[in-house]
Amino acid sequence: MTGKAVIVTGGASGIGRALVTCLVEQGHQVLVADIDDKQGHALVQELTGGINPVYPCVAYTHCDVTDPTAFAELFEHGTKLFGAVHALVNNAGIAQTHEFWLAPQWIKTIQVNLTATIAGTTAAIQHFTSQGIAGSVVNISSIAGLIPFEGEPVYAATKAGVLNFTRSLKMYAPLMGVRVNAVCPAFVDTPMLTKLSQLSPAHEASLAQTNKLSPTDVVDSIIRCMDDTTLAGDILVVPYNRAPTTLGVDSNVIGLLTDSLPPMPTPTAAEAPPRAKVELKS
Ligand SMILES: NC(=O)c1ccc[n+]([C@@H]2O[C@H](COP(=O)([O-])OP(=O)(O)OC[C@H]3O[C@@H](n4cnc5c(N)ncnc54)[C@H](O)[C@@H]3O)[C@@H](O)[C@H]2O)c1
């Protein structure tokens, strides 16, 4: 990936912050979209040294991903700043404790982690196809989307949703010319885990004993999803102490369902979002 313009939601902290820093160091342009204005502005200040050129390498914008107009505005803003946008990373996320029955904000967890990821992907597909850009979307799921996660059932549901949403887009990739992939990190040492520990003593005790990646350990896999044109509708798991690996659908599940599944319809050009008449440019 050389000289691309990337939108990173939740880019002011944790994994997003590490990604933004790495992308800028590699010569890309980044629009950081977050609700944490203090951290967002501080990151831009840190990366630019306070210099505000006409053509910035990094900019911050306040954006609540649950706002219905958020992504249309982000793509418009990014295009004005950088001339084009080539990738969106749906990274913004919030945690939720197991006592979801005591906390009505579980709905918010679905809105931020799942609904906004679908909204962002939808806006990206519309934007990239209308602009004739072979764009890329990277959705941040979690190992909590792969296995039962008693500590955070609602969070786990959102991350499983992100995962299967992404996988289900695989066959549309050639039609859309847009690749959508997801990354499933193991536990990562970020402010999200600190907040979770503060919410519940049970989490605090268990997280204290959990092996954790550093945010930078996840960055390469996100960039690989953007760069590697063989990946579309794929899931990249980032485990602790092992190499990141793409994950197929469990063959036991496929075997079990052999006689249950209808033939999958092949998407036709008529079902694809309208493309610009220009040649796709990567
Ligand atoms: N930390 C982990 O162990 C871990 C593991 C697997 C996956 N993840 C996922 O990685 C992503 C990043 O998490 P993190 O650990 O870096 O957390 P973090 O709390 O450090 O960063 C999350 C960022 O998202 C922003 N955000 C929250 N709600 C938002 C909204 N409505 N609109 C815009 N921005 C919003 C926050 O302000 C924050 O800057 C999340 O999707 C998370 O679920 C985290």
PDBQT file of the ligand as one rigid body, heavy atoms in Angstrom, charges set to zero:
ROOT
HETATM    1  N1  LIG A 301      -8.650  -4.465  23.563  1.00  0.00    +0.000 N 
HETATM    2  C1  LIG A 301      -8.958  -5.734  23.251  1.00  0.00    +0.000 C 
HETATM    3  O1  LIG A 301      -8.669  -6.692  23.998  1.00  0.00    +0.000 OA
HETATM    4  C2  LIG A 301      -9.641  -6.030  21.942  1.00  0.00    +0.000 A 
HETATM    5  C3  LIG A 301      -9.604  -7.357  21.464  1.00  0.00    +0.000 A 
HETATM    6  C4  LIG A 301     -10.238  -7.655  20.260  1.00  0.00    +0.000 A 
HETATM    7  C5  LIG A 301     -10.883  -6.658  19.553  1.00  0.00    +0.000 A 
HETATM    8  N2  LIG A 301     -10.900  -5.396  20.052  1.00  0.00    +0.000 N 
HETATM    9  C6  LIG A 301     -11.605  -4.376  19.250  1.00  0.00    +0.000 C 
HETATM   10  O2  LIG A 301     -10.664  -3.443  18.781  1.00  0.00    +0.000 OA
HETATM   11  C7  LIG A 301     -11.305  -2.182  18.543  1.00  0.00    +0.000 C 
HETATM   12  C8  LIG A 301     -10.510  -1.085  19.229  1.00  0.00    +0.000 C 
HETATM   13  O3  LIG A 301     -10.574  -1.290  20.631  1.00  0.00    +0.000 OA
HETATM   14  P1  LIG A 301      -9.441  -0.840  21.644  1.00  0.00    +0.000 P 
HETATM   15  O4  LIG A 301      -9.152  -2.002  22.503  1.00  0.00    +0.000 OA
HETATM   16  O5  LIG A 301      -8.357  -0.133  20.926  1.00  0.00    +0.000 OA
HETATM   17  O6  LIG A 301     -10.304   0.160  22.551  1.00  0.00    +0.000 OA
HETATM   18  P2  LIG A 301     -10.102   1.673  22.992  1.00  0.00    +0.000 P 
HETATM   19  O7  LIG A 301     -11.166   1.923  23.998  1.00  0.00    +0.000 OA
HETATM   20  O8  LIG A 301      -8.698   1.933  23.363  1.00  0.00    +0.000 OA
HETATM   21  O9  LIG A 301     -10.423   2.473  21.650  1.00  0.00    +0.000 OA
HETATM   22  C9  LIG A 301     -11.725   2.533  21.119  1.00  0.00    +0.000 C 
HETATM   23  C10 LIG A 301     -11.930   3.896  20.494  1.00  0.00    +0.000 C 
HETATM   24  O10 LIG A 301     -13.250   3.927  19.946  1.00  0.00    +0.000 OA
HETATM   25  C11 LIG A 301     -13.792   5.210  20.215  1.00  0.00    +0.000 C 
HETATM   26  N3  LIG A 301     -15.256   5.170  20.187  1.00  0.00    +0.000 N 
HETATM   27  C12 LIG A 301     -16.098   4.599  21.087  1.00  0.00    +0.000 A 
HETATM   28  N4  LIG A 301     -17.366   4.832  20.738  1.00  0.00    +0.000 NA
HETATM   29  C13 LIG A 301     -17.328   5.564  19.593  1.00  0.00    +0.000 A 
HETATM   30  C14 LIG A 301     -18.324   6.129  18.749  1.00  0.00    +0.000 A 
HETATM   31  N5  LIG A 301     -19.639   6.008  19.032  1.00  0.00    +0.000 N 
HETATM   32  N6  LIG A 301     -17.938   6.807  17.638  1.00  0.00    +0.000 NA
HETATM   33  C15 LIG A 301     -16.619   6.956  17.365  1.00  0.00    +0.000 A 
HETATM   34  N7  LIG A 301     -15.633   6.464  18.129  1.00  0.00    +0.000 NA
HETATM   35  C16 LIG A 301     -15.993   5.772  19.240  1.00  0.00    +0.000 A 
HETATM   36  C17 LIG A 301     -13.264   5.555  21.619  1.00  0.00    +0.000 C 
HETATM   37  O11 LIG A 301     -13.369   6.939  21.900  1.00  0.00    +0.000 OA
HETATM   38  C18 LIG A 301     -11.837   5.054  21.521  1.00  0.00    +0.000 C 
HETATM   39  O12 LIG A 301     -10.976   6.059  21.028  1.00  0.00    +0.000 OA
HETATM   40  C19 LIG A 301     -12.721  -2.348  19.091  1.00  0.00    +0.000 C 
HETATM   41  O13 LIG A 301     -13.606  -2.623  18.029  1.00  0.00    +0.000 OA
HETATM   42  C20 LIG A 301     -12.615  -3.548  20.007  1.00  0.00    +0.000 C 
HETATM   43  O14 LIG A 301     -13.845  -4.205  20.183  1.00  0.00    +0.000 OA
HETATM   44  C21 LIG A 301     -10.285  -5.060  21.219  1.00  0.00    +0.000 A 
ENDROOT
TORSDOF 0
